[in-house]
Amino acid sequence: DFVVLELARMALMLLFANIIGLLHHWSHGRDMWRGLKLEARQRAVMRCIEEETASCDRLLKSILPPQLVGTLGSLERIAQAQRDPCAGEASPRGGVSPPNGTPASLRFSSDGPPVRPRGSLLAESFHDCAFLFAKVRGLSQLINDPFAEPQLVIGLLQRMFDRFDRLADVFQLQKVRKTANEYYLVAAGLPDPNLLPNCHDRAAAIAGFGFAMVNVMTVINLELKEHRYKELRQALEGHELTVQVGIDFGSAIAGVIGHMTYQYDLCGDAVNTAARMCSGSEPGHVHVSEAAYSQLRGR
């Protein structure tokens, strides 16, 4: 009897140990499965974040010069550091606490372009730059015509401005402003002066772009002869779309305006003079100021 009891006790202990082992194995497997699911979910979330970040980055670069996108990120860190000064001092890579001797007007982030030390203002003076102001005549007739199909008008504007934008990239110019009510502004020599380091090259590039705009309008007028643009031709009353171009050479202040919506814009006498040159230009011609002509003479 004693032997039987011992065997039964050992069998029960072995069964109990097996049950505990199975429970432990099941619990461990469940934790591993949860960990794998959490890791997969984290990877999916990170992919979504990376995709959204890349999309936002592309959108921001389509609005602002690419050279300034990184600077705006640094300004975000500066604004955060101003709200929490202790965090700014503790972070050596935040671009907040510059080394001794750094000029007050410019501070550098170790992982980005130069940033400004105050608030979110981003502005800089540029010299020896070329500016082009263009006006497309005839667009107001299309836009204000009550019988013109909106899709056709916007589609025509899209193709026209897309061609202008591609030409600006070819000539290494900075697109500053374009509005659907006729105006277009580009500059050479900013925000990255190294793209066209020579003053004469800047003037030549902006003049070449102006003549290219005139040729683009010739193509646009040929496309307007297609049957689908019959309503637009009627709105133009037999006239053609033309472009007036004005160019000046000089200095300007460029900066990013706005907090919720960013806009890269220019101000200065040279920009205003380019606009006046545009107003006095004949359709299909490029009107240059004396300062611009001095840079273009002989080229």
Helices and strands as residue ranges (DSSP letters): H 2-63, H 66-83, H 85-90, E 107-108, E 114-115, E 122-137, H 139-144, H 150-170, E 174-178, E 183-188, H 199-223, G 227-229, H 230-236, E 242-257, E 263-267, H 269-279, E 286-288, H 290-296
